[in-house]
Amino acid sequence: KRGIEKRGTSISDWCDLYGRSGEYQKDLKVYGKEGKPCGVCGSFIKRVRQSGRSTYYCPLCQE
């Protein structure tokens, strides 16, 4: 629900009919943070590629 209220995530140049980009990307906790510490446990964020897309995760919190 919150993602819809914030018009989704605009990592690149997407915008809605009114020219506004999404704001939900500000709430993402690990996206694009490979090698940085997890905000919960301090473990380093990992990235895996699947079918040409990236997935970021904490190896301890999301075991």
N, C-alpha and C positions, 0 to 999 in steps of 0.2 A: 504494500500500500504506500509506504513512504517513498519508494522508488518512483511510483507513478505520480505522486504529488510533486516530486522534484523533477519531473519530466525526463527521467532516465539518466543514464550516464553518457556524457559527451566527451569521450577521450580524445576524439579528433575534432572534426568541424561540423558535426550535425547540429541543426537547430530546428525548432518547431515552426509552425506557420506564422508566428509573431516575431521570428528572428532570435528567440531566446534559446540558449543552449541548456542542456540538462545540468542539474546541480548535484545529482546523487553521487557522482564520482568523488565528491569531497568527503563522503561517508565511508568510502572503501577503506578497509583496514590493511590489506596486504597487496592489492593490485599494483604492479610496477615497483614493488619494494624488495626485489630479489637481493639477498645478501644483507638486508637491514634487520635489526632485531624485532622480534614479535613484541607487540605492546602488552601481551599477557604474560608470557613466560621468558622472554629474552632470547629464545632460540632464533637462529637465522632463517629468514623467509627463503623458501626454495621456489624454483620455477620449472615447470615441465611443459613441453610442447606436445599437443595432441591435434592431429589433423590440421596443422598449420595455425593453431590457436594456442595462446599461452594460458596456463593456469598457475596461480601463485597460491602457496599454502605454507602453514607452519607445520613442520614435521612432527612436533610434539603435541600441539593442541589439536591437530586434525589427523591424528594417527589412525 
